[in-house]
């Protein structure tokens, strides 16, 4: 590494380290508040520690790319404002030469991001959800915070506005124990406790609509008990797309694609045999499998796109920083915010189309990466 390259990379790495510390602190404030609330609510410290252990590394999928973007913009904008870039050009040194080591560092960060997004984040998601499943009733309701629908119970969903110890306020329960009717149960407050594997709710100021399949009207009561059967029976969490790690995700995608091909063959055979009922069942299965494949492919692509943000942000941030020659700190932060916001916004919006297989969202989600590479191909030659 030459003296000039060492100087540029030293400035870049210092800015990256400071930005990484600041961003990590900002993104973990909410997590620290949540951990503190768990401790105050009496959740065992061992469970709180495991929760923190799996959540904190997940922030690195955001902090590393954002820190690289901020450091590249601020470093090269400062060098441009101090006429150091102009001096390099006068000595025959082009931009690619001084960008060599920052780009190498960003490439390493990209590979690290692929590992984090495909190994650490899925494992953390699975561990966190399994912890919620293994908690006791009181701790489980502490972990499932007010204002969120609790859908982990069999044949029932619950929602409450606030809690105070074992008392829940503003409780709403959707009861599906009767296959012929769905009942909506509301209560001003409820006391919750466990009875073996069941959850008992002592409801106060209750309304039930409808009463049952034979009485469609609304019923009212001052106090009743409502039991959620086998609410604590399952101690494991059913894995979802977010829980699959790299090789597991690839294996699931290949397995689902093979099942979709088999379903397509069943459709053709059923049509040949004039079995419309079998054909309809096969078409329904094929449609479901295509949706599942689309969700998995999009989730897999999103992890790679988030990892590629590191190299994209340096490729775009360096030339944009050179163009921001005056008031480099203010303009640099504004440029960083605009680039990061646009990148992640497009990735998240296209990722939200994961159930629409006909739109091929697993390809659309690569749009911000393509835009960044195109923008870099335009800006870098103009600053050589």
C-alpha positions in Angstrom: 0.0 0.0 0.0 1.5 3.3 -1.1 1.7 6.4 1.1 -1.2 8.1 -0.6 -3.4 5.1 -0.6 -2.6 4.5 3.1 -3.5 8.1 3.9 -6.9 7.9 2.1 -7.7 4.5 3.6 -6.7 5.7 7.1 -9.1 8.7 6.8 -11.8 6.4 5.4 -11.4 3.8 8.1 -11.4 6.3 10.9 -14.6 7.9 9.6 -16.1 4.4 9.2 -15.3 3.4 12.8 -16.8 6.5 14.3 -19.9 6.3 12.1 -20.3 2.6 13.0 -20.2 3.4 16.8 -22.7 6.2 16.5 -25.1 4.3 14.3 -24.8 1.2 16.5 -25.7 3.3 19.6 -28.6 4.9 17.8 -30.1 1.6 16.5 -29.7 -0.1 19.9 -31.4 2.6 22.0 -34.8 1.0 21.3 -33.5 -2.4 22.1 -32.0 -1.3 25.4 -35.3 0.3 26.4 -37.1 -3.0 25.6 -34.6 -5.0 27.5 -34.9 -2.7 30.5 -38.7 -3.1 30.4 -38.4 -6.9 30.4 -36.1 -6.7 33.5 -38.6 -4.4 35.3 -41.4 -6.8 34.4 -39.6 -9.6 36.1 -38.5 -11.7 33.1 -35.6 -13.9 34.2 -32.2 -12.4 33.4 -31.1 -15.5 31.5 -33.9 -15.1 29.0 -33.3 -11.4 28.7 -29.6 -12.1 28.1 -30.4 -14.5 25.3 -32.8 -12.1 23.8 -30.1 -9.4 23.7 -27.5 -11.8 22.4 -29.5 -12.6 19.3 -30.8 -9.1 18.7 -27.7 -6.9 18.9 -25.8 -8.6 16.1 -28.8 -8.1 13.8 -28.2 -4.4 13.8 -25.0 -4.9 11.9 -26.9 -5.6 8.7 -27.9 -1.9 8.8 -24.9 -0.2 10.6 -22.1 -1.5 8.5 -23.5 -0.4 5.1 -24.7 3.0 6.5 -21.3 3.6 8.1 -19.6 2.8 4.8 -21.8 5.3 3.0 -21.3 8.1 5.6 -17.5 7.5 5.7 -17.1 7.4 1.9 -19.1 10.6 1.4 -17.5 12.6 4.2 -13.9 11.4 3.5 -14.0 12.3 -0.2 -16.0 15.5 0.2 -13.4 16.7 2.8 -10.6 15.8 0.4 -12.3 17.6 -2.4 -13.0 20.7 -0.2 -9.3 20.8 0.8 -8.2 20.6 -2.9 -6.5 17.3 -2.2 -8.5 15.6 -5.0 -7.4 18.4 -7.4 -3.7 17.9 -6.3 -4.0 14.2 -7.0 -5.3 14.8 -10.4 -2.5 17.3 -11.1 0.0 14.5 -10.2 -1.7 12.0 -12.5 -3.5 10.1 -9.8 -7.1 9.1 -10.7 -10.0 8.4 -8.5 -9.9 4.6 -8.9 -6.4 4.5 -7.4 -7.4 6.1 -4.1 -10.7 4.2 -4.1 -8.9 0.8 -4.3 -8.6 0.0 -0.6 -12.0 1.5 0.5 -13.6 -0.7 -2.2 -11.6 -3.8 -1.0 -12.8 -3.0 2.5 -16.4 -2.6 1.2 -16.1 -6.0 -0.6 -15.1 -7.7 2.6 -18.0 -6.0 4.4 -20.3 -7.3 1.6 -19.1 -10.9 2.2 -19.6 -10.3 6.0 -23.1 -9.0 5.3 -24.0 -12.1 3.3 -22.9 -14.2 6.3 -24.8 -12.0 8.8 -28.0 -11.9 6.7 -28.0 -15.6 6.0 -26.7 -17.1 9.2 -26.9 -14.7 12.2 -30.2 -12.9 11.4 -32.2 -16.0 10.6 -30.8 -17.8 13.7 -31.6 -14.8 15.8 -35.2 -14.6 14.5 -35.7 -18.3 15.2 -34.2 -18.1 18.7 -36.3 -15.1 19.6 -39.5 -16.7 18.6 -38.7 -19.9 20.3 -38.0 -18.0 23.5 -41.4 -16.5 23.3 -42.9 -20.0 22.9 -41.0 -21.4 25.9 -41.9 -18.6 28.3 -44.5 -19.0 31.0 -47.9 -17.3 30.5 -47.0 -14.1 32.4 -43.6 -13.8 30.8 -45.1 -14.6 27.4 -47.5 -11.8 27.7 -44.7 -9.5 28.8 -42.7 -10.4 25.7 -45.8 -9.9 23.5 -46.2 -6.2 24.1 -49.5 -4.4 24.2 -50.8 -3.1 20.9 -49.9 -6.2 19.0 -52.1 -9.1 18.0 -51.1 -12.4 19.8 -51.7 -15.1 17.3 -49.7 -17.9 18.9 -52.7 -19.5 20.7 -54.7 -22.3 19.1 -58.1 -21.3 17.8 -57.9 -17.8 19.4 -56.3 -14.4 18.8 -55.9 -11.8 21.5 -55.2 -8.1 21.7 -54.9 -5.7 24.6 -54.2 -2.0 25.0 -52.1 -2.1 28.2 -51.1 -4.3 31.1 -50.4 -4.0 34.8 -48.9 -7.1 36.3 -51.4 -9.9 35.6 -54.1 -7.5 34.6 -54.8 -6.8 30.9 -56.9 -3.8 29.9 -58.9 -3.2 26.7 -58.8 -6.9 25.8 -60.2 -8.2 22.6 -60.3 -12.0 21.8 -61.3 -13.6 18.6 -62.6 -17.1 19.4 -62.7 -19.8 16.7 -63.4 -22.9 18.9 -66.7 -23.3 17.2 -66.0 -24.2 13.5 -69.4 -22.8 12.5 -69.1 -19.3 13.9 -66.4 -16.8 14.9 -67.0 -15.0 18.2 -65.7 -11.6 19.2 -65.2 -11.2 22.9 -64.3 -7.8 24.5 -63.6 -7.0 28.1 -62.6 -3.8 29.9 -60.1 -5.7 31.9 -59.0 -9.3 32.5 -56.9 -11.2 35.0 -54.7 -13.9 33.4 -53.2 -17.1 34.9 -52.1 -20.5 33.8 -53.8 -23.8 34.6 -51.5 -26.5 33.4 -51.3 -26.1 29.6 -54.4 -23.8 29.6 -54.7 -20.1 30.0 -57.6 -18.8 32.1 -58.8 -15.2 31.6 -61.2 -13.8 34.2 -63.0 -11.2 32.1 -64.8 -8.1 33.5 -67.5 -6.0 31.7 -67.8 -8.5 28.9 -69.5 -8.4 25.5 -69.8 -11.5 23.3 -71.0 -11.3 19.7 -72.5 -13.6 18.6 -73.3 -15.8 21.6 -73.1 -19.0 19.6 -74.2 -20.4 16.2 -77.8 -20.7 17.4 -78.0 -17.2 19.1 -76.6 -14.6 16.7 -77.2 -11.7 19.0 -74.9 -9.9 21.3 -74.5 -11.0 25.0 -73.3 -9.0 28.0 -71.9 -10.1 31.4 -70.3 -8.5 34.4 -67.8 -11.3 34.9 -67.0 -14.6 33.2 -64.1 -16.9 32.8 -62.6 -17.7 29.4 -60.2 -20.6 28.9 -57.8 -21.0 26.0 -57.2 -24.7 25.8 -53.7 -26.1 25.2 -52.3 -22.6 24.8 -48.9 -23.7 26.2 -48.9 -27.1 24.5 -46.5 -26.2 21.8 -43.0 -25.3 23.0 -41.5 -25.0 19.5 -41.9 -22.4 16.8 -42.9 -23.4 13.3 -40.2 -22.3 11.1 -40.8 -19.7 8.4 -38.9 -18.3 5.4 -37.0 -15.8 7.7 -35.7 -18.7 9.8 -34.0 -20.6 7.0 -30.2 -20.2 6.7 -28.3 -20.1 3.4 -28.1 -23.8 2.4 -31.5 -24.5 4.0 -33.1 -21.8 2.0 -31.6 -23.1 -1.3 -32.7 -26.7 -0.4 -36.3 -25.5 0.4 -36.4 -23.6 -2.9 -35.3 -26.6 -5.0 -37.8 -28.8 -3.1 -40.7 -26.4 -3.6 -39.8 -26.1 -7.3 -39.8 -29.8 -7.7 -43.2 -30.0 -6.0 -44.5 -27.3 -8.4 -43.3 -29.3 -11.4 -45.0 -32.4 -10.1 -48.3 -30.4 -9.6 -48.0 -29.1 -13.2 -47.6 -32.7 -14.4 -50.7 -33.7 -12.4 -52.7 -30.9 -14.1 -51.7 -32.2 -17.5 -52.5 -35.8 -16.6 -55.9 -34.9 -15.1 -56.8 -32.9 -18.2 -55.8 -35.9 -20.4 -58.0 -38.2 -18.2 -60.8 -35.6 -18.2 -60.7 -35.6 -14.4 -61.7 -32.0 -13.7 -61.8 -32.3 -9.9 -58.3 -33.7 -9.8 -57.1 -31.0 -12.2 -58.7 -28.2 -10.0 -56.9 -29.7 -6.9 -53.6 -29.8 -8.8 -54.0 -26.3 -10.1 -54.7 -25.0 -6.5 -51.7 -26.8 -5.2 -49.5 -25.5 -8.0 -50.7 -21.9 -7.3 -49.9 -22.3 -3.6 -46.5 -23.7 -4.4 -45.7 -20.8 -6.8 -46.6 -18.3 -4.1 -44.4 -20.1 -1.6 -41.5 -20.2 -4.0 -41.9 -16.5 -4.7 -41.8 -15.7 -1.0 -38.6 -17.8 -0.4 -36.8 -16.5 -3.5 -37.7 -12.9 -2.6 -36.5 -13.4 1.0 -33.3 -14.9 -0.2 -32.7 -12.1 -2.8 -33.5 -9.4 -0.1 -30.7 -10.8 2.1 -28.2 -10.5 -0.8 -29.4 -7.0 -1.8 -29.0 -5.8 1.8 -25.5 -7.2 1.9 -24.6 -5.6 -1.5 -25.5 -2.2 0.0 -21.9 -2.1 1.4 -20.2 -2.1 -2.0 -22.9 -0.1 -3.6 -22.7 2.7 -1.1 -19.0 3.1 -1.5 -19.2 3.1 -5.3 -21.8 5.8 -5.2 -20.7 7.7 -2.1 -17.1 8.4 -3.1 -17.9 10.3 -6.4 -20.9 12.0 -4.9 -18.7 13.2 -2.0 -16.2 14.7 -4.4 -19.0 16.7 -6.1 -20.1 18.1 -2.7 -17.1 20.5 -2.3 -18.5 23.1 0.1 -19.9 22.6 3.5 -18.9 18.9 3.2 -20.4 17.8 6.5 -23.9 19.1 5.9 -24.1 18.2 2.2 -22.4 14.8 2.9 -24.9 13.8 5.5 -27.8 14.9 3.2 -26.4 12.9 0.3 -25.9 9.9 2.6 -29.4 10.1 3.9 -30.9 10.4 0.4 -28.9 7.5 -1.0 -29.6 5.1 1.9 -33.3 6.1 2.0 -33.8 5.5 -1.7 -31.9 2.2 -1.7 -33.7 0.6 1.2 -37.1 2.1 0.3 -37.0 0.5 -3.2 -35.7 -2.8 -1.7 -38.5 -2.9 0.9 -41.3 -1.9 -1.5 -40.3 -4.5 -4.1 -39.8 -7.1 -1.4 -43.4 -6.5 -0.3 -44.5 -8.0 -3.6 -43.2 -11.4 -2.6 -46.6 -13.1 -2.9 -47.1 -11.9 -6.6 -45.1 -14.5 -8.4 -46.2 -13.1 -11.8 -44.2 -9.9 -11.2 -40.9 -11.8 -10.4 -40.2 -9.8 -7.2 -36.9 -11.7 -6.7 -35.6 -9.9 -9.7 -37.3 -6.6 -9.1 -35.6 -6.3 -5.7 -32.2 -6.1 -7.4 -33.3 -2.7 -8.9 -31.5 -0.5 -6.3 -28.2 -2.5 -6.8 -28.5 -2.0 -10.6 -29.2 1.7 -10.2 -26.2 2.1 -7.9 -23.9 0.4 -10.3 -25.2 2.4 -13.2 -24.8 5.6 -11.2 -21.3 4.7 -10.3 -20.4 3.9 -13.9 -21.6 7.4 -14.8 -20.0 9.3 -11.9 -16.6 7.7 -11.5 -15.4 8.4 -15.1 -16.4 12.0 -14.7 -14.1 12.3 -11.6 -11.1 10.5 -12.9 
